[in-house]
Amino acid sequence: GQQLNQSPQSMFIQEGEDVSMNCTSSSIFNTWLWYKQDPGEGPVLLIALYKAGELTSNGRLTAQFGITRKDSFLNISASIPSDVGIYFCAGQLSGGTASKLTFGTGTRLQVTL
Amino acid sequence: GAVVSQHPSRVICKSGTSVKIECRSLDFQATTMFWYRQFPKKSLMLMATSNEGSKATYEQGVEKDKFLINHASLTLSTLTVTSAHPEDSSFYICSARGTGTGTDTQYFGPGTRLTVL
């Protein structure tokens, strides 16, 4: 099935640094979602974006829904060790069978002290 | 709110046996449940979508006779891997969407790691 492209694939950063990752698609979505997955766990929803151009924050996290509806980015400010994990974007078309999610390839974040 | 559980969290079985995985929505009614499969260091791939009381819709390439899905109630869906083989070993994750959680928001379970010997 289709997957969204995320970059970077992985990153090592130092505690306290800001992090930026993005997600691109060849097709448009009505909703963009960002999830974090810890090892051996299911994804946890971080931020949901419902409108093109929307900028939404959740604590140290900020995400934007691209104007073209084909991309989104996630920023994490002042990273801490518990930010370690895999971050997935997901695109969704609303309504009926189109409500299924299409996931990105993931960005693996590792934070060093 | 919006908690989804899975049972078991880990299962090891012999090749040729069948394994059933349960997915429950604990504090909401799940009109739709989704089953995903995730290989190590890979993304989640949707296997099938099930609506309560009707047959599941499988994604292309997923064998419906091998991965049996039942969504008999608004709080429970089951995935049965029939005649399991080593290549079925994977991390299986369900998600649920329904009334009271927001229109289209999916909430994920903690996953079940299946190892077929």
Interface residues (C-beta under 8 A of the other chain):
Chain A: G1 Q3 T31 Y35 G40 E41 G42 P43 V44 L45 A48 F88 Q92 S94 G95 T97 S99 K100 L101 T102 F103 G104 T105 G106 R108
Chain B: V4 Q6 T32 F34 K41 K42 S43 L44 M45 L46 T49 T57 E59 Q60 F91 I93 S95 R97 T103 D104 T105 Q106 Y107 F108 G109 P110 G111 R113
